[in-house]
Amino acid sequence: MLLKPIARPAGPAGASGRAGGLRRRIFQGLCGLGLLLLQPACASGDPVRLRVRNAGVTTFEHVWQGSPLQGTDVDLGPLGPGQSSRWHAFPAHPSHYRKTAVQLEGGGQLIFVNEVAFPQRRTTLEPGWYTFEYRLDGGRLHLRVIEEPAGAPAEPTH
């Protein structure tokens, strides 16, 4: 099937060109303004660096951090009681690091999506170094976020 362009009726000489050009300039200006407003959230080059610590007495057979739908999930492996994972960097925005999945010893998987457990009850973290300390209690994961000093933090404990 062959598609043909639809001819538009011509207005007064030069009118459609000026009106179309003005509309195009307004649209481009609005798009540029939108990109300028979004730039701080999207262009943050400094990452959020995370590790996960098992603060409970139950072995985490496997831990994943991030969003599999966005391709930002990271396999952090098993974590015994008291062990910490390796460090991993995530983009600060969007906050894909809010999701943690834990495969428990003996079966079962828990998924924790953090809504407001970050410092000052925020839903995102500022770029920096953080430890997500999880404790299993009553069949639920409980999160404590620890902001680490800048620089080279201690290596994993497993």
C-alpha positions, 0 to 999 in steps of 0.5 A: 500500500502506498501512502500519499501526503495529505495536501493542506489548503494554503492560506494567505501568501506566506501566512502558513509559513510564519504561523508554522515557524512560530509554532515550531519555535514555541515548541522548541523553546518549551522542549528546551525549557523542559530539558533544562528543568530536568537536567539536574535530576538526569545529569548527575554524574556522581553515583550512589555506591551501595553494599548490603549487609546481613545484620540477622542470624539467617543466611541470605542464599542470594541477594540482588540489588536494583531493578531488573526491568531497567537492567540495573539489577546486580547479583551480590551473591550469598551473605551469611550473618554479619557479612557485607557484599561488595560495593556497587555503583548505581546512578543517583537518579532514577533510584533503581537501588530502592529494590532488594531481593533476598533468597532465603536459606531453605527456600522463599524469596523476599522483595523489599522496595524502599519507599521512605527509609532513607535519611530524612524519610526521603525516597532517594539518596544523595550521591555517596557511599551507603550500607543497606543493613537488612535484618530478617524479623518475623518473616519481613526484611527491615532496613537500616541505611548507614551513610559511610564516610566519603572515600575508600570504604572497607572491603567486603567481609565475605 
